[in-house]
């Protein structure tokens, strides 16, 4: 919605059945067969994706399944843009009138930092945010931001080391959207690993025939935009600033399936957060409050001790009290917040449940 001029959902639905549709969505077919029964159309789309991926590689950058995923998503969400938004960048939104005039919300996407072969959990993950201006993290393991427009540039502590030359265009909208939704690295350890593993392997061979190493399932941001940074808390290692590449994956891999982190920052001074929970934690695939619990508990770890979040009961209590079946306000009683770092925003929790049908 944000990168389609903040088109209303109603307007999208009104045009879905139009001949020569102008809808921004094209989600009728599987991403494995985007042309549906038209194999020629599928081949054309896959051919376009291959061409775009090779273009990035030829320019001297890494490409992984996240690039493929991002270009595939763009075929669905930017079907009417030239080459399905191949030239659409994240930073272009700040030049759009609908954004500059404050006619739409301020969009933020979340990703987790990850090293190949490591496991992401809420107590050790560095949570990154993408907004139309910057990429970075408030966490003490980095505590820095960089202009998203110049991702891909070779820098040291934020300064260009290529005679002042910078790269533009690395912040492709599909690539960043794909990064924030990258769970390929989790598939092998999931119950469905065998089924999806074969699909992922075939896609790797098809789109990345020359891929090597164990990081083809992670979003690679290289050169590292935080190379040489000295902003992290001294009690932490400087691993993020020493690495040649920054690796990012789905923002919910640390168990925080609701993207609270950017909204809890004291500097943003928010009053209320509406938290929509569409996770599938119970055996019947409904939320059980686990995402809320993870964010609540993270503030008591060294990585999250700069943040504050209102009290949340255990997942067992969540279900027992029916909090996963109805909207609930967290943080109403100020007396329960006095021991926190600061007074956090009020959280209005709205779980997905069978309000009118089993959605």
C-alpha positions, 0 to 999 in steps of 0.5 A: 500500500505504502509504495503504491501511493497509499491506495485504499484497500477498498479501491483495490477491491473495486478494481479486482474484476475489471477488464485490463485491471488497474489493481495493484495486487495480482495474487491469484496464482501460486508463486511457484507458478505465477502464470497459472495455467499459462506456462508461457507466462510463468516462463516469461516471469521467471525469465525476467527474475533471472535477468534482474538477479543476473544484473545485480550479480554483474554489478558486483553484488551478492545475490541470494534466495532473498533477491529471488523472493523479493523479485517474485513478491514484486511481480504480485504487488507491483504488476503495473509498474515497469518490470514489476518495480525493478527500479522502485526503491525504498527511499523513493517514498520520501519523495512521494507527495502522499508521504511528504504531506503526511497523508499516510502513516510512517511505514517501518519494516523489521528484520533480525541480524543473523550470522550464517549457521547461528540461531536467532533468539530474542535475547541475542538478536539485533533488531533492525528497522527499515524506514523510508530514511534509514536502516539501523538498530536501536539495540546496544549491539549497534545503536546506529543508523545509515541512509537507506538510499546509499546502501551498497556503498563502500564505507568506513564508520559512515564515510565513503572510502571510494573517493566520495562515490556512493551507490544508489538503487541497492535499496530495491523495494522488493529486496527489502520487503523480501528481507523482512519476510525471509524465513528460508533459513528456518525451513530445514529445521521445520516439520515441513522441511523435507517438502519445502527443502526440495522446492528451495533447492530447485529454485536455488539451482534455477535462479542461482546456479553458481551459488556457493556457501551456506548463506544463500538463504539470508539477505546479504547487505554488502558492503556492510553499511556499518563497517567500522562503526564505533557506536555499540555499547562497549560491553558488546563485541564489535562483530557487527562493525567488523564483518564485511557483510550484514546478514538480515532475516525475517524480523519475527525469527527471534519470536517477536512476531509483532514488530514492537521494537521500533515503536517502543523507543523512548525517543519516539514517545508513542502513546498507544500501539495497536498490536494485531496478532496473526500468529499460529501458535496453538495446535489449531493455528491461533495466537497464544500471546507468545509474541507479546511474551517474548517482547515483554521478557526481552526488556529484562535481558542486556540486549533489551534493557533500554526498552520498556513494555507493560506486564504480560502473563505467560502463554498458559495464562493468556489462553486460560484468561481468554486473552487470545480471543478478544481485544485486551489493553495492556499497561492501563495500571501505572502502578505496575510500570514504576519499575520499568526504564520508562513508561511504555506506550499503552498496548491494545492487543487484537488477536486473530480469532474466530470473530465471525468465521475461522479466518 
